[in-house]
Amino acid sequence: MRQSTAGCRGAARNGYRVSRVRSGKDLAGRDRTKMRRGVPREMACRLMREYVAAWNSHDADRLTSLFVKYGSYGEFGLGTVMLGREEIRRYLIATFAALPDLAIASIGEPLSSGGRVFWRWLMTATHQGDFAGMPRTGKRFELRGSSALLTRGDEVMRGADCFDVASIAEQVAAEREGCSNHGSCLADAGKAGLSPRLGAFADEDNIGYGE
């Protein structure tokens, strides 16, 4: 699956892509109007390309090298957070083993605001091992989601991927024994400790990461 980078080739006013930010203060008391100018567009596009390419390479070391030494990575869909490069690396190795043909394509161009970079993506994979609380089914699935990176220079301090776990259960569990309809598939997800609506950010841009 090819990554879309067309939106990153165009010019932007002052070299920045500025996202819409509400006026007033955020929950931490910071002035939102001072956070409107984001990461320089060229850097935002480069981070997006490198992050997606690292996922598609299935190289855990390459992906963790994008993070600061004590950075963090979380998956809002699964409710998991990894602290530090080594913990992130171990998680990635397990994920690549469970989804050996995982492929991600970015959708559109990234947005940035106050040191954060956001974009949407589409992932395809075959469920060949334990993932999202579900044992191997051998089924292929598609997943829409979004990424948010909090940066320091050209490194990632915090990374978060947001997606809807229920959409995975609906696709891979449908033909499992004892899961003959949509309702029972979601029930299976619930038994695995997954909320049917947990991480339902797949088609939204309003992540509000770090606020």
N, C-alpha and C positions, 0 to 999 in steps of 0.2 A: 504494500500500500504506500503510495507516494505522499510525501509531505507537501502541503500547499504553502508556498512562500511568496506568492504573487503580491500579496498586500504589503510585504516588507520591502519591495523594490521601489515603491513610489516615494516621492518627496513628502515631507511633512513640515508644517510651519515650525520654524526654529529648531527643526530636527527632533521634535518631540511628538509623541502621540499622547494627547491629554484626554483622560476619561472624565465623564460627568461626576462631579462630587457635590454632595449637598452642602449648603452653607451652614454656619454654626459650628458646634463642637461635637466630637465623637464621644464615645463612652469613656475614653481615657482623659477627656478634657482638652484634647488637642484641637487646634483651630483647623477645620477642614479646608478653609480657603488657602492655607499655607501648604497643603499637601497636594494641590492640583497638578503641579508640574511633576511628571513622572520620570522614569528612567529614559535616557536618550533613546530614540527610536531604533537606531542602529544596534545599540546594545540589547534592547528588548528583543529584537528579531534574532540576534545572534544567540541569546540565552535560550529562546524558544527552540531554535534549530538544534542547538547542541543537546538540550535536554531530551527532545524527541528522538534525535539520532542515537543518543546513549541508550534510551529504552529499547529502540529497535535493534541495537547491536547485541543485546542480551549480555552486556559486559558490565558486571556489578562494579568493578573497580573504576571503569570509565565514568559511570553515573555518579558514584560517590565522590569522585574527584572534583565535581562541580560544586560540592558543598564545603563550607568552612569546616575546620576540624571538629568542632563541637556543634555543628548544625543539627537540624531536626527535619524529619520527614513524616508526614501523616497522611492517612487515607481516610477522609471523612466518611466514605461509604462503609468502611469496616470498623471505624472507631479505634484505629491503631495509630500509635505515634512511636517513632524510633528516634532515639537520641544519640548523636555521634555517628561518625562515618562507619565504624565497625558494626554497630547495631543495624544501620541502614543497609550495609552490605549483606549481612546475613539474611535480612528480610528479602532483599532483591534476589539472592541466589535461590531461595525457596520459591519465590514467585515465578522466576524463569523456568524452574524445574516443573512447576505445576502447569504453566502456560508456555510450552516450548516454541510455539509458533506465534507468540504475541506480536502484533504489529499495530503501530499507532500512527495516525495521520492528523496533523493539526488542521483546524478549521478556521479560515480567515486569518486576520492579523492580530498580534497581541495588543492589549491595552496596558497602560501603566499609570500608576498614581502613587506618589510618596514612597518610592523605592520598591514598589510591588509591581510585578508583571503578571498578567492574566491572559489566558487564551482557552479556547475550547478544542476538543479533539474527539476522534472516533477510533475505538480500539476493536480489533478482531482477535480472537484466540480460540484454541481448542482446550477444553477442560480435561487435562491429563493427570491432574493430581489435586490434592486437597487445596481448596481456595475458597475464600468467602464463607468458611464454615461448612462447605459441602465437599464430600468425597468425590473422587474421580467419576466422571460420567462419560468421557470421551466425546462430548458434544461441542460443536462450535457455537460461539455466541458473539454478538456485537454489543458494544457498550459505548454510550456517549457520556462524556464528562468534561471537566474543566480543570486546569492547573493554575495554581497561584504560587508565585515565588517571591519571597521577601529577600532582597538582595543587599549586599554590601560590596560596592564596586562591581566587579564581574563575577563574584562568587555568590552562592546561595546560602543564606542563613537559615531560612525555613522554607520547606516545600510542602505543598498540600495538593493532593489530587482528590477531586470530588466526583462522586458518581452514585448511582442508585443500585444497591445490592439486589433489590427485588427484581430488577430487570434481568439479572444473571440467573436467578432462581427460576424465573418464568421460562427462560430459554433452555437451560441445561437440565432442569428437573422434570420437564413436562413428560418425558418418555421413561423416566425411572419407574421401576416397579413400585407400586403403591402411591404413585403421584399421577393420577390420570386426568386431572383438570386443574385449571388455574388456581382455584381456591386451595386445593390441597398442596400445590407447589408453594404457595405463600405460607401455608401452615408449616411445611417442612423448614422453610427459612426461619420462621419464628422459633421452632424447636432448636435450631442451631444458634439461637441467641441474636438473630438479626431482625431488626424492625423492618416491616415492609416499606416504610417510607424513609428509613435512615439514609441520610446523605442524598436527598432528592434535589440535587443541584444540577443534574445532568444537562438541562437545557436553559440554564440561567447564567447570567454574568454577575449577579449581585452576591458575590461570595462574602464580601465584608471581612476578608481574612485579616486576623490580627487586631480586630477592633472589638 
